[in-house]
Amino acid sequence: MTQDHDFVSEERKAAFQVWITNKLAELDGILDQLSGVEKPADSQVDQLKAVVHDIKGTGGSFGYAELSRLAADLYSHLDASQENHIPLQPLCGQYITWMRALFV
């Protein structure tokens, strides 16, 4: 898949790479804290949603529309998980893997 990010300077691309790496690591850290937790507190899910919202809003600005789409989908699933008590770990982990794959 080709990304349309030729309009972004190399310096900004590099800064974005650092930023997204940190955001994905932040998601990993939150998920690690939730490992084995059957029903996370709303505040924990809200932490995940805040990071995912940042990714959703920023990806497209750097030419990564697919990243924004994945983040939007994950955000919707996080909303559903709060309402329906769906386990977070497997689904979130898979979305993080897919997001990370865009930068390999």
MMTF fields as JSON, N, C-alpha, C and O atoms, coordinates in Angstrom:
{
  "mmtfVersion": "1.0.0",
  "mmtfProducer": "UNKNOWN",
  "numBonds": 415,
  "numAtoms": 416,
  "numGroups": 104,
  "numChains": 1,
  "numModels": 1,
  "chainsPerModel": [1],
  "groupsPerChain": [104],
  "chainIdList": ["A"],
  "bondAtomList": [4, 2, 8, 6, 12, 10, 16, 14, 20, 18, 24, 22, 28, 26, 32, 30, 36, 34, 40, 38, 44, 42, 48, 46, 52, 50, 56, 54, 60, 58, 64, 62, 68, 66, 72, 70, 76, 74, 80, 78, 84, 82, 88, 86, 92, 90, 96, 94, 100, 98, 104, 102, 108, 106, 112, 110, 116, 114, 120, 118, 124, 122, 128, 126, 132, 130, 136, 134, 140, 138, 144, 142, 148, 146, 152, 150, 156, 154, 160, 158, 164, 162, 168, 166, 172, 170, 176, 174, 180, 178, 184, 182, 188, 186, 192, 190, 196, 194, 200, 198, 204, 202, 208, 206, 212, 210, 216, 214, 220, 218, 224, 222, 228, 226, 232, 230, 236, 234, 240, 238, 244, 242, 248, 246, 252, 250, 256, 254, 260, 258, 264, 262, 268, 266, 272, 270, 276, 274, 280, 278, 284, 282, 288, 286, 292, 290, 296, 294, 300, 298, 304, 302, 308, 306, 312, 310, 316, 314, 320, 318, 324, 322, 328, 326, 332, 330, 336, 334, 340, 338, 344, 342, 348, 346, 352, 350, 356, 354, 360, 358, 364, 362, 368, 366, 372, 370, 376, 374, 380, 378, 384, 382, 388, 386, 392, 390, 396, 394, 400, 398, 404, 402, 408, 406, 412, 410],
  "bondOrderList": [1, 1, 1, 1, 1, 1, 1, 1, 1, 1, 1, 1, 1, 1, 1, 1, 1, 1, 1, 1, 1, 1, 1, 1, 1, 1, 1, 1, 1, 1, 1, 1, 1, 1, 1, 1, 1, 1, 1, 1, 1, 1, 1, 1, 1, 1, 1, 1, 1, 1, 1, 1, 1, 1, 1, 1, 1, 1, 1, 1, 1, 1, 1, 1, 1, 1, 1, 1, 1, 1, 1, 1, 1, 1, 1, 1, 1, 1, 1, 1, 1, 1, 1, 1, 1, 1, 1, 1, 1, 1, 1, 1, 1, 1, 1, 1, 1, 1, 1, 1, 1, 1, 1],
  "groupList": [{"groupName": "MET", "atomNameList": ["N", "CA", "C", "O"], "elementList": ["N", "C", "C", "O"], "formalChargeList": [0, 0, 0, 0], "bondAtomList": [1, 0, 2, 1, 3, 2], "bondOrderList": [1, 1, 2], "singleLetterCode": "M", "chemCompType": "L-PEPTIDE LINKING"}, {"groupName": "THR", "atomNameList": ["N", "CA", "C", "O"], "elementList": ["N", "C", "C", "O"], "formalChargeList": [0, 0, 0, 0], "bondAtomList": [1, 0, 2, 1, 3, 2], "bondOrderList": [1, 1, 2], "singleLetterCode": "T", "chemCompType": "L-PEPTIDE LINKING"}, {"groupName": "GLN", "atomNameList": ["N", "CA", "C", "O"], "elementList": ["N", "C", "C", "O"], "formalChargeList": [0, 0, 0, 0], "bondAtomList": [1, 0, 2, 1, 3, 2], "bondOrderList": [1, 1, 2], "singleLetterCode": "Q", "chemCompType": "L-PEPTIDE LINKING"}, {"groupName": "ASP", "atomNameList": ["N", "CA", "C", "O"], "elementList": ["N", "C", "C", "O"], "formalChargeList": [0, 0, 0, 0], "bondAtomList": [1, 0, 2, 1, 3, 2], "bondOrderList": [1, 1, 2], "singleLetterCode": "D", "chemCompType": "L-PEPTIDE LINKING"}, {"groupName": "HIS", "atomNameList": ["N", "CA", "C", "O"], "elementList": ["N", "C", "C", "O"], "formalChargeList": [0, 0, 0, 0], "bondAtomList": [1, 0, 2, 1, 3, 2], "bondOrderList": [1, 1, 2], "singleLetterCode": "H", "chemCompType": "L-PEPTIDE LINKING"}, {"groupName": "PHE", "atomNameList": ["N", "CA", "C", "O"], "elementList": ["N", "C", "C", "O"], "formalChargeList": [0, 0, 0, 0], "bondAtomList": [1, 0, 2, 1, 3, 2], "bondOrderList": [1, 1, 2], "singleLetterCode": "F", "chemCompType": "L-PEPTIDE LINKING"}, {"groupName": "VAL", "atomNameList": ["N", "CA", "C", "O"], "elementList": ["N", "C", "C", "O"], "formalChargeList": [0, 0, 0, 0], "bondAtomList": [1, 0, 2, 1, 3, 2], "bondOrderList": [1, 1, 2], "singleLetterCode": "V", "chemCompType": "L-PEPTIDE LINKING"}, {"groupName": "SER", "atomNameList": ["N", "CA", "C", "O"], "elementList": ["N", "C", "C", "O"], "formalChargeList": [0, 0, 0, 0], "bondAtomList": [1, 0, 2, 1, 3, 2], "bondOrderList": [1, 1, 2], "singleLetterCode": "S", "chemCompType": "L-PEPTIDE LINKING"}, {"groupName": "GLU", "atomNameList": ["N", "CA", "C", "O"], "elementList": ["N", "C", "C", "O"], "formalChargeList": [0, 0, 0, 0], "bondAtomList": [1, 0, 2, 1, 3, 2], "bondOrderList": [1, 1, 2], "singleLetterCode": "E", "chemCompType": "L-PEPTIDE LINKING"}, {"groupName": "ARG", "atomNameList": ["N", "CA", "C", "O"], "elementList": ["N", "C", "C", "O"], "formalChargeList": [0, 0, 0, 0], "bondAtomList": [1, 0, 2, 1, 3, 2], "bondOrderList": [1, 1, 2], "singleLetterCode": "R", "chemCompType": "L-PEPTIDE LINKING"}, {"groupName": "LYS", "atomNameList": ["N", "CA", "C", "O"], "elementList": ["N", "C", "C", "O"], "formalChargeList": [0, 0, 0, 0], "bondAtomList": [1, 0, 2, 1, 3, 2], "bondOrderList": [1, 1, 2], "singleLetterCode": "K", "chemCompType": "L-PEPTIDE LINKING"}, {"groupName": "ALA", "atomNameList": ["N", "CA", "C", "O"], "elementList": ["N", "C", "C", "O"], "formalChargeList": [0, 0, 0, 0], "bondAtomList": [1, 0, 2, 1, 3, 2], "bondOrderList": [1, 1, 2], "singleLetterCode": "A", "chemCompType": "L-PEPTIDE LINKING"}, {"groupName": "TRP", "atomNameList": ["N", "CA", "C", "O"], "elementList": ["N", "C", "C", "O"], "formalChargeList": [0, 0, 0, 0], "bondAtomList": [1, 0, 2, 1, 3, 2], "bondOrderList": [1, 1, 2], "singleLetterCode": "W", "chemCompType": "L-PEPTIDE LINKING"}, {"groupName": "ILE", "atomNameList": ["N", "CA", "C", "O"], "elementList": ["N", "C", "C", "O"], "formalChargeList": [0, 0, 0, 0], "bondAtomList": [1, 0, 2, 1, 3, 2], "bondOrderList": [1, 1, 2], "singleLetterCode": "I", "chemCompType": "L-PEPTIDE LINKING"}, {"groupName": "ASN", "atomNameList": ["N", "CA", "C", "O"], "elementList": ["N", "C", "C", "O"], "formalChargeList": [0, 0, 0, 0], "bondAtomList": [1, 0, 2, 1, 3, 2], "bondOrderList": [1, 1, 2], "singleLetterCode": "N", "chemCompType": "L-PEPTIDE LINKING"}, {"groupName": "LEU", "atomNameList": ["N", "CA", "C", "O"], "elementList": ["N", "C", "C", "O"], "formalChargeList": [0, 0, 0, 0], "bondAtomList": [1, 0, 2, 1, 3, 2], "bondOrderList": [1, 1, 2], "singleLetterCode": "L", "chemCompType": "L-PEPTIDE LINKING"}, {"groupName": "GLY", "atomNameList": ["N", "CA", "C", "O"], "elementList": ["N", "C", "C", "O"], "formalChargeList": [0, 0, 0, 0], "bondAtomList": [1, 0, 2, 1, 3, 2], "bondOrderList": [1, 1, 2], "singleLetterCode": "G", "chemCompType": "PEPTIDE LINKING"}, {"groupName": "PRO", "atomNameList": ["N", "CA", "C", "O"], "elementList": ["N", "C", "C", "O"], "formalChargeList": [0, 0, 0, 0], "bondAtomList": [1, 0, 2, 1, 3, 2], "bondOrderList": [1, 1, 2], "singleLetterCode": "P", "chemCompType": "L-PEPTIDE LINKING"}, {"groupName": "TYR", "atomNameList": ["N", "CA", "C", "O"], "elementList": ["N", "C", "C", "O"], "formalChargeList": [0, 0, 0, 0], "bondAtomList": [1, 0, 2, 1, 3, 2], "bondOrderList": [1, 1, 2], "singleLetterCode": "Y", "chemCompType": "L-PEPTIDE LINKING"}, {"groupName": "CYS", "atomNameList": ["N", "CA", "C", "O"], "elementList": ["N", "C", "C", "O"], "formalChargeList": [0, 0, 0, 0], "bondAtomList": [1, 0, 2, 1, 3, 2], "bondOrderList": [1, 1, 2], "singleLetterCode": "C", "chemCompType": "L-PEPTIDE LINKING"}],
  "groupTypeList": [0, 1, 2, 3, 4, 3, 5, 6, 7, 8, 8, 9, 10, 11, 11, 5, 2, 6, 12, 13, 1, 14, 10, 15, 11, 8, 15, 3, 16, 13, 15, 3, 2, 15, 7, 16, 6, 8, 10, 17, 11, 3, 7, 2, 6, 3, 2, 15, 10, 11, 6, 6, 4, 3, 13, 10, 16, 1, 16, 16, 7, 5, 16, 18, 11, 8, 15, 7, 9, 15, 11, 11, 3, 15, 18, 7, 4, 15, 3, 11, 7, 2, 8, 14, 4, 13, 17, 15, 2, 17, 15, 19, 16, 2, 18, 13, 1, 12, 0, 9, 11, 15, 5, 6],
  "groupIdList": [1, 2, 3, 4, 5, 6, 7, 8, 9, 10, 11, 12, 13, 14, 15, 16, 17, 18, 19, 20, 21, 22, 23, 24, 25, 26, 27, 28, 29, 30, 31, 32, 33, 34, 35, 36, 37, 38, 39, 40, 41, 42, 43, 44, 45, 46, 47, 48, 49, 50, 51, 52, 53, 54, 55, 56, 57, 58, 59, 60, 61, 62, 63, 64, 65, 66, 67, 68, 69, 70, 71, 72, 73, 74, 75, 76, 77, 78, 79, 80, 81, 82, 83, 84, 85, 86, 87, 88, 89, 90, 91, 92, 93, 94, 95, 96, 97, 98, 99, 100, 101, 102, 103, 104],
  "secStructList": [7, 7, 7, 7, 7, 6, 6, 1, 7, 2, 2, 2, 2, 2, 2, 2, 2, 2, 2, 2, 2, 2, 2, 2, 2, 2, 2, 2, 2, 2, 2, 2, 2, 2, 6, 6, 7, 1, 1, 7, 7, 2, 2, 2, 2, 2, 2, 2, 2, 2, 2, 2, 2, 2, 2, 2, 2, 2, 2, 4, 4, 4, 6, 7, 2, 2, 2, 2, 2, 2, 2, 2, 2, 2, 2, 2, 2, 2, 2, 2, 2, 2, 2, 2, 6, 7, 7, 1, 2, 2, 2, 2, 2, 2, 2, 2, 2, 2, 2, 2, 2, 6, 6, 7],
  "xCoordList": [0.846, 0.0, 0.897, 1.827, 0.628, 1.385, 0.755, -0.466, 1.59, 1.101, 1.321, 2.352, 0.361, 0.453, 1.026, 0.296, 2.332, 2.951, 4.147, 5.03, 4.172, 5.265, 5.252, 6.283, 4.11, 3.989, 4.539, 4.631, 4.901, 5.408, 6.932, 7.526, 7.567, 9.027, 9.64, 9.006, 10.864, 11.58, 11.714, 11.615, 11.935, 12.068, 10.763, 10.768, 9.658, 8.351, 8.01, 7.413, 8.384, 8.162, 8.924, 8.395, 10.169, 10.99, 10.386, 10.346, 9.922, 9.296, 8.02, 7.732, 7.266, 6.053, 6.389, 5.693, 7.441, 7.856, 8.162, 7.781, 8.841, 9.139, 7.836, 7.623, 6.973, 5.708, 4.85, 4.347, 4.677, 3.805, 4.413, 3.687, 5.725, 6.385, 6.092, 5.803, 6.165, 5.872, 4.403, 4.092, 3.505, 2.072, 1.723, 0.946, 2.293, 2.023, 2.609, 2.012, 3.774, 4.358, 3.478, 3.33, 2.899, 1.991, 0.766, 0.322, 0.228, -0.895, -0.49, -1.235, 0.704, 1.212, 1.279, 0.887, 1.774, 1.907, 0.567, 0.428, -0.413, -1.748, -2.33, -2.92, -2.159, -2.67, -1.969, -2.601, -0.672, 0.055, -0.547, -0.683, -0.906, -1.527, -2.887, -3.324, -3.54, -4.866, -4.822, -5.857, -3.624, -3.482, -4.091, -3.735, -5.002, -5.653, -6.822, -7.502, -7.068, -8.196, -9.444, -9.507, -10.433, -11.643, -12.474, -12.893, -12.71, -13.478, -12.695, -12.699, -12.022, -11.249, -12.149, -13.314, -11.593, -12.308, -12.517, -11.726, -13.59, -13.852, -12.672, -12.375, -12.002, -10.86, -9.721, -9.002, -9.549, -8.507, -8.859, -7.999, -10.113, -10.552, -10.46, -10.097, -10.787, -10.678, -9.233, -8.991, -8.268, -6.845, -6.527, -5.908, -6.958, -6.742, -7.389, -6.776, -8.631, -9.357, -8.674, -8.669, -8.105, -7.428, -6.228, -6.022, -5.441, -4.269, -4.716, -4.168, -5.706, -6.216, -6.8, -6.636, -7.47, -8.032, -6.919, -7.056, -5.826, -4.676, -4.148, -3.867, -4.016, -3.503, -4.473, -4.062, -5.747, -6.782, -6.707, -6.792, -6.549, -6.551, -5.271, -5.271, -4.187, -2.886, -2.427, -1.739, -2.791, -2.297, -2.511, -1.583, -3.722, -4.036, -3.25, -2.959, -2.905, -2.138, -0.744, -0.113, -0.269, 1.059, 0.989, 1.986, -0.195, -0.356, -0.646, -0.582, -0.962, -1.253, -2.748, -3.173, -3.529, -4.982, -5.371, -6.332, -4.637, -4.936, -4.733, -5.491, -3.731, -3.502, -4.702, -5.181, -5.177, -6.343, -7.576, -8.371, -7.743, -8.889, -8.822, -9.821, -7.643, -7.482, -7.766, -8.433, -7.254, -7.48, -8.961, -9.477, -9.643, -11.082, -11.852, -12.764, -11.482, -12.129, -11.878, -12.797, -10.635, -10.304, -11.074, -11.568, -11.178, -11.924, -13.378, -13.93, -13.982, -15.363, -15.462, -16.411, -14.479, -14.473, -14.29, -14.872, -13.49, -13.309, -14.619, -14.956, -15.355, -16.686, -17.588, -18.257, -17.598, -18.446, -18.013, -18.851, -16.717, -16.23, -16.708, -16.998, -16.792, -17.287, -18.761, -19.196, -19.509, -20.951, -21.285, -22.243, -20.485, -20.825, -19.861, -19.971, -18.926, -17.956, -17.168, -17.007, -16.69, -15.883, -14.43, -13.958, -13.704, -12.294, -11.481, -11.669, -10.592, -9.817, -8.549, -8.196, -7.873, -6.52, -6.361, -5.548, -7.097, -6.809, -7.072, -6.262, -8.185, -8.559, -7.617, -7.137, -7.353, -6.448, -5.056, -4.419, -4.597, -3.272, -3.172, -2.155, -4.228, -4.221, -4.203, -3.467, -4.996, -5.001, -3.635, -3.17, -3.001, -1.67, -0.687, 0.145, -0.78, 0.085, -0.139, 0.82, -1.397, -1.698, -1.168, -0.622, -1.326, -0.828, 0.69, 1.251, 1.339, 2.798, 3.287, 4.325, 2.55, 2.939, 2.998, 3.686, 2.305, 2.337, 3.698, 3.992, 4.522, 5.796, 7.004, 8.119, 6.797, 7.906, 8.474, 9.418],
  "yCoordList": [-1.167, 0.0, 1.238, 1.333, 2.162, 3.401, 4.448, 4.604, 5.155, 6.225, 7.555, 7.762, 8.44, 9.753, 10.738, 11.549, 10.661, 11.563, 12.297, 12.752, 12.411, 13.109, 14.602, 15.263, 15.141, 16.569, 16.956, 18.144, 15.983, 16.239, 16.226, 15.328, 17.214, 17.296, 16.09, 15.46, 15.785, 14.659, 14.849, 13.888, 16.068, 16.359, 16.066, 15.48, 16.48, 16.221, 14.741, 14.226, 14.042, 12.594, 11.898, 11.009, 12.312, 11.709, 11.981, 11.094, 13.195, 13.536, 12.715, 12.268, 12.522, 11.717, 10.268, 9.636, 9.742, 8.359, 8.185, 7.182, 9.151, 9.095, 9.184, 8.42, 10.108, 10.308, 9.045, 8.614, 8.443, 7.27, 6.081, 5.285, 5.951, 4.878, 5.025, 4.041, 6.247, 6.505, 6.253, 5.69, 6.661, 6.455, 4.965, 4.517, 4.201, 2.765, 2.086, 1.156, 2.546, 2.013, 2.369, 1.573, 3.562, 3.967, 3.05, 2.645, 2.727, 1.789, 0.425, -0.195, -0.04, -1.318, -1.297, -2.259, -0.199, -0.077, -0.128, -0.784, 0.563, 0.55, -0.864, -1.347, -1.519, -2.887, -3.837, -4.736, -3.645, -4.475, -4.328, -5.311, -3.109, -2.871, -3.565, -3.921, -3.752, -4.364, -5.882, -6.548, -6.42, -7.862, -8.603, -8.353, -9.504, -10.281, -9.591, -10.196, -8.331, -7.597, -7.955, -7.734, -8.509, -8.949, -7.768, -7.74, -6.801, -5.618, -4.378, -3.991, -3.754, -2.557, -1.417, -1.321, -0.576, 0.626, 1.541, 1.545, 2.308, 3.254, 4.192, 4.564, 4.577, 5.492, 4.845, 5.535, 3.529, 2.838, 2.783, 2.986, 2.51, 2.497, 3.909, 4.089, 4.901, 6.293, 6.664, 7.44, 6.115, 6.343, 5.806, 6.489, 4.576, 3.983, 4.836, 5.12, 5.241, 6.022, 7.356, 7.817, 7.972, 9.26, 9.106, 9.929, 8.059, 7.83, 7.481, 8.0, 6.607, 6.21, 7.421, 7.549, 8.296, 9.513, 10.397, 10.949, 10.532, 11.306, 10.723, 11.455, 9.405, 8.737, 8.942, 9.247, 8.774, 8.93, 10.32, 10.464, 11.327, 12.695, 13.134, 14.109, 12.437, 12.865, 12.096, 12.658, 10.833, 9.985, 10.571, 10.617, 11.017, 11.557, 12.806, 13.058, 13.588, 14.819, 14.529, 15.389, 13.312, 12.931, 11.941, 11.308, 11.811, 10.954, 9.503, 8.65, 9.211, 7.832, 7.677, 7.497, 7.751, 7.631, 6.277, 6.185, 5.231, 3.895, 3.842, 3.175, 4.529, 4.604, 5.262, 4.776, 6.349, 7.032, 6.143, 6.137, 5.39, 4.488, 3.385, 3.082, 2.785, 1.745, 2.298, 1.656, 3.49, 4.102, 4.407, 4.23, 4.862, 5.134, 3.849, 3.835, 2.775, 1.48, 1.02, 0.572, 1.133, 0.717, 1.555, 1.027, 2.85, 3.731, 3.256, 3.215, 2.901, 2.396, 1.106, 0.91, 0.234, -1.024, -0.768, -1.467, 0.225, 0.56, 1.055, 0.71, 1.863, 2.298, 1.093, 0.999, 0.176, -1.014, -1.887, -2.486, -1.959, -2.809, -2.281, -3.062, -0.965, -0.384, -0.712, -1.007, -0.657, -0.895, -2.375, -2.729, -3.242, -4.665, -5.572, -6.795, -4.99, -5.755, -6.757, -7.917, -6.306, -7.129, -7.04, -5.944, -8.169, -8.116, -7.234, -7.281, -6.443, -5.487, -6.077, -5.765, -6.914, -7.336, -7.874, -7.334, -8.908, -9.473, -8.49, -8.365, -7.805, -6.9, -5.705, -5.367, -5.071, -3.911, -4.314, -3.606, -5.449, -5.923, -6.108, -5.766, -6.65, -6.856, -5.526, -5.375, -4.57, -3.257, -2.577, -1.953, -2.691, -2.098, -2.748, -2.065, -4.062, -4.771, -4.254, -4.012, -4.083, -3.574, -2.154, -1.829, -1.311, 0.065, 0.073, 0.804, -0.741, -0.816, -1.299, -0.846, -2.206, -2.767, -1.707, -1.903, -0.615, 0.458, 1.143, 1.853, 0.932, 1.653, 0.738, 1.142, -0.48, -1.431, -1.327, -2.041],
  "zCoordList": [0.0, 0.0, 0.0, 0.802, -0.875, -0.961, -0.055, -0.021, 0.669, 1.536, 0.824, 0.183, 0.937, 0.308, 1.323, 1.893, 1.542, 2.504, 1.906, 2.633, 0.572, -0.091, 0.201, 0.075, 0.586, 0.844, 2.216, 2.524, 3.037, 4.381, 4.337, 3.74, 4.964, 4.952, 5.656, 6.501, 5.298, 5.91, 7.419, 8.181, 7.84, 9.273, 10.013, 11.095, 9.418, 10.049, 10.02, 10.966, 8.932, 8.871, 9.994, 10.661, 10.191, 11.247, 12.623, 13.475, 12.833, 14.113, 14.315, 15.425, 13.242, 13.341, 13.673, 14.469, 13.074, 13.363, 14.846, 15.449, 15.426, 16.863, 17.65, 18.592, 17.268, 17.97, 17.937, 18.974, 16.744, 16.635, 17.367, 17.963, 17.328, 18.08, 19.565, 20.245, 20.064, 21.481, 21.808, 22.858, 20.927, 21.169, 21.184, 22.028, 20.258, 20.235, 21.468, 22.01, 21.912, 23.154, 24.353, 25.279, 24.328, 25.402, 25.442, 26.516, 24.267, 24.214, 24.762, 25.521, 24.368, 24.891, 26.412, 27.072, 26.959, 28.411, 29.124, 30.156, 28.572, 29.178, 29.11, 30.076, 27.961, 27.829, 28.792, 29.346, 28.993, 29.964, 31.355, 32.084, 31.72, 33.025, 33.136, 34.23, 32.004, 31.998, 31.84, 31.872, 31.671, 31.489, 32.681, 33.833, 32.386, 33.432, 34.109, 34.938, 33.766, 34.347, 33.549, 32.34, 34.239, 33.539, 33.043, 31.886, 33.915, 33.519, 33.929, 35.097, 32.958, 33.277, 33.746, 33.358, 34.569, 35.005, 33.8, 32.856, 33.854, 32.768, 32.558, 31.423, 33.628, 33.497, 32.71, 31.986, 32.843, 32.089, 30.603, 29.745, 30.312, 28.916, 28.345, 27.182, 29.154, 28.707, 28.377, 27.454, 29.124, 28.809, 27.422, 26.606, 27.163, 25.839, 24.758, 23.729, 24.998, 24.005, 23.723, 22.582, 24.734, 24.534, 23.604, 22.712, 23.811, 22.961, 21.545, 20.572, 21.431, 20.115, 19.385, 18.171, 20.106, 19.504, 18.944, 17.852, 19.681, 19.189, 17.881, 16.931, 17.844, 16.641, 15.482, 14.362, 15.759, 14.725, 14.1, 12.88, 14.928, 14.433, 13.758, 13.007, 14.011, 13.509, 12.277, 11.425, 12.169, 11.076, 9.696, 8.888, 9.421, 8.106, 7.764, 6.595, 8.772, 8.543, 8.008, 7.393, 8.247, 7.79, 6.635, 6.288, 6.043, 4.879, 5.198, 4.313, 6.44, 6.835, 7.107, 8.248, 6.041, 6.17, 6.752, 7.517, 6.4, 6.921, 8.431, 9.135, 8.925, 10.366, 11.048, 12.073, 10.485, 11.051, 11.008, 11.948, 9.922, 9.81, 10.863, 11.515, 11.026, 12.045, 13.441, 14.253, 13.704, 15.018, 15.229, 16.333, 14.186, 14.302, 14.589, 15.416, 13.904, 14.157, 15.589, 16.275, 16.032, 17.395, 18.408, 19.404, 18.16, 19.064, 19.19, 20.29, 18.067, 18.089, 18.896, 19.654, 18.727, 19.484, 20.979, 21.808, 21.317, 22.732, 23.335, 24.467, 22.579, 23.035, 23.275, 24.304, 22.314, 22.426, 23.596, 24.271, 23.835, 24.93, 26.275, 27.181, 26.41, 27.656, 27.858, 28.971, 26.789, 26.887, 27.047, 27.733, 26.406, 26.336, 27.09, 27.008, 27.819, 28.609, 27.752, 28.134, 26.616, 25.717, 26.181, 26.484, 26.247, 26.647, 25.693, 24.478, 26.25, 25.457, 24.857, 23.72, 25.602, 25.262, 23.837, 23.087, 23.429, 22.106, 20.972, 20.053, 21.035, 19.955, 19.869, 18.787, 20.995, 20.997, 20.534, 19.756, 21.017, 20.612, 19.113, 18.508, 18.505, 17.06, 16.315, 15.341, 16.756, 16.107, 16.225, 15.27, 17.37, 17.545, 16.58, 15.984, 16.425, 15.472, 14.059, 13.326, 13.674, 12.33, 12.143, 11.089, 13.158, 13.059, 12.927, 12.111, 13.731, 13.697, 12.328, 11.844, 11.714, 10.417, 9.316, 8.314, 9.483, 8.482, 8.416, 7.455, 9.43, 9.521, 9.408, 9.737, 8.952, 8.807, 7.422, 7.086]
}
